[in-house]
């Protein structure tokens, strides 16, 4: 379960236990506190879900496995929802959001609308951490076998099939009782489909969904699984009594709550989880000995050892024996794993060798390269090496890459502080995905004759899940610009539909028309939009955000500063025109700010003015907004 759903103590307890045993704990989709990276409390599996909460370069580099959560077994296709009453200041900091403001995980990943898109995200994450294996979590549903085949072809190392019976603490009652399927059905279909398509040896198959005993694990193994996930049972060993109030922040045992008083009741210890897992392993070993197997790998797929129960008069009519047909003893082989050929990338063949001597000496450096659309995820491997060496401490523009040509997908994905990438040309989709403190600049070829502000220069879903840094775009952006931005400052000269969707932090400046459904689900951050036609009200989604004039001194100065940086970075004629006639243009700008975000920021500012520290003010404002 994610950090935010369960308490910090429970989360860390699970991580310590699994690290001591040589297993892997999962961070969940809530991010993880940087203080845990590289310690015994570090979660080996880092999850990347649709909300992209806290997904930074540092977070990804600290992982042994990166898991893309496509769906949850208990609530397939529903996304996630963390009520504002559970977004305490420390949760907001970890998730790169605002204290006390509700957080929404969209049902889909906005950079995955096809199996090719999934392949791109897998490639992005492999670039972000070459040592980590990439897994994809699917829910047990009819047809999951076909999806699993696509996932295997896309390059994933692990496919997780999640059953309907797990992780139900914070799911709706309708989902608990009516959504999803047992892990057994999804696992059988996945194992069978992978074999039929010659893909089973390429991937490791894992399953979860309330595995409660060694017998459950043995059955899962005989049906085709090599690895197994546990959540409910370990939580019970730590004190959970399944009160089903995980979403209410009232867990009386201090497991699924952030309330400080209730967290004091938490009595769990890593040793409790370790004992449970060892007993599970012992029971599994006893069953394996009875069946004549020495290793799990030998046991995988021997469904002929399973017998269908017929202790109910109607059971025989179901024909369940047919489900076991086609399950063969085939499992993963390391020599069949997908080869990403990263050694052929521009990052490893040119950029890293060029920058490494200067990184060793901690000196600035600059390189110029010619690129094309086949250079995908450019800069991410170099960025990961910078993160490993320097963390988040590098000064802006320490390392700079000047690119000439058309950039491929995911240009500058997850790049950290200190790295600047400039592109003279244009870029495909996912520009600046997960930007983690770096700087991206793009402008048209200087020989081009078209008007930049009238033409699209970057593709769809730019800056998805950005947590920090800056992006200056001289030209229009495609659809879903800055979706789930939670900390970056971005400028574009127009954007397509669904701009700023689910944004939770940072600044966005749009110097041109926007498409429909603008600011949908936006719960944090501030946008300034140049609305010369004064028809922005037709595009904005007013459910969560308000539209105001840019009048306060703080807003006027902030907008001017961002415009100045945009002009300096890109040489934008539009930015220069606005700056030269700033007072004339100000009435045409609209400020977009979410209602709850504005209220919370106002309360925190009042408390800080009274002498409270930033942390004290955040907690006090949270208490006022969500009294216990």
HELIX and SHEET records of a PDB file:
HELIX    1   1 UNK A    8  UNK A   21  1                                  14    
HELIX    2   2 UNK A   34  UNK A   36  5                                   3    
HELIX    3   3 UNK A   57  UNK A   61  1                                   5    
HELIX    4   4 UNK A   73  UNK A   75  5                                   3    
HELIX    5   5 UNK A   84  UNK A   86  5                                   3    
HELIX    6   6 UNK A   89  UNK A   94  1                                   6    
HELIX    7   7 UNK A  115  UNK A  128  1                                  14    
HELIX    8   8 UNK A  144  UNK A  154  1                                  11    
HELIX    9   9 UNK A  173  UNK A  178  1                                   6    
HELIX   10  10 UNK A  183  UNK A  196  1                                  14    
HELIX   11  11 UNK A  200  UNK A  202  5                                   3    
HELIX   12  12 UNK A  214  UNK A  222  1                                   9    
HELIX   13  13 UNK A  232  UNK A  237  1                                   6    
HELIX   14  14 UNK A  246  UNK A  248  5                                   3    
HELIX   15  15 UNK A  260  UNK A  263  1                                   4    
HELIX   16  16 UNK A  270  UNK A  291  1                                  22    
HELIX   17  17 UNK A  296  UNK A  299  1                                   4    
HELIX   18  18 UNK A  303  UNK A  305  5                                   3    
HELIX   19  19 UNK A  315  UNK A  318  5                                   4    
HELIX   20  20 UNK A  320  UNK A  324  5                                   5    
HELIX   21  21 UNK A  334  UNK A  336  5                                   3    
HELIX   22  22 UNK A  342  UNK A  344  5                                   3    
HELIX   23  23 UNK A  346  UNK A  346  1                                   1    
HELIX   24  24 UNK A  347  UNK A  351  3                                   5    
HELIX   25  25 UNK A  352  UNK A  360  1                                   9    
HELIX   26  26 UNK A  380  UNK A  390  1                                  11    
HELIX   27  27 UNK A  452  UNK A  454  5                                   3    
HELIX   28  28 UNK A  536  UNK A  538  5                                   3    
HELIX   29  29 UNK A  553  UNK A  570  1                                  18    
HELIX   30  30 UNK A  573  UNK A  580  1                                   8    
HELIX   31  31 UNK A  582  UNK A  586  1                                   5    
HELIX   32  32 UNK A  595  UNK A  609  1                                  15    
HELIX   33  33 UNK A  614  UNK A  625  1                                  12    
SHEET    1   A 6 UNK A  45  UNK A  48  0                                        
SHEET    2   A 6 UNK A  65  UNK A  69  1                                        
SHEET    3   A 6 UNK A 133  UNK A 139  1                                        
SHEET    4   A 6 UNK A 158  UNK A 162  1                                        
SHEET    5   A 6 UNK A 204  UNK A 208  1                                        
SHEET    6   A 6 UNK A 227  UNK A 228  1                                        
SHEET    1   B 2 UNK A  80  UNK A  82  0                                        
SHEET    2   B 2 UNK A 103  UNK A 105 -1                                        
SHEET    1   C10 UNK A 365  UNK A 371  0                                        
SHEET    2   C10 UNK A 399  UNK A 407  1                                        
SHEET    3   C10 UNK A 419  UNK A 427  1                                        
SHEET    4   C10 UNK A 436  UNK A 443  1                                        
SHEET    5   C10 UNK A 468  UNK A 473  1                                        
SHEET    6   C10 UNK A 486  UNK A 492  1                                        
SHEET    7   C10 UNK A 504  UNK A 510  1                                        
SHEET    8   C10 UNK A 524  UNK A 530  1                                        
SHEET    9   C10 UNK A 589  UNK A 594 -1                                        
SHEET   10   C10 UNK A 545  UNK A 549 -1                                        
END                                                                             
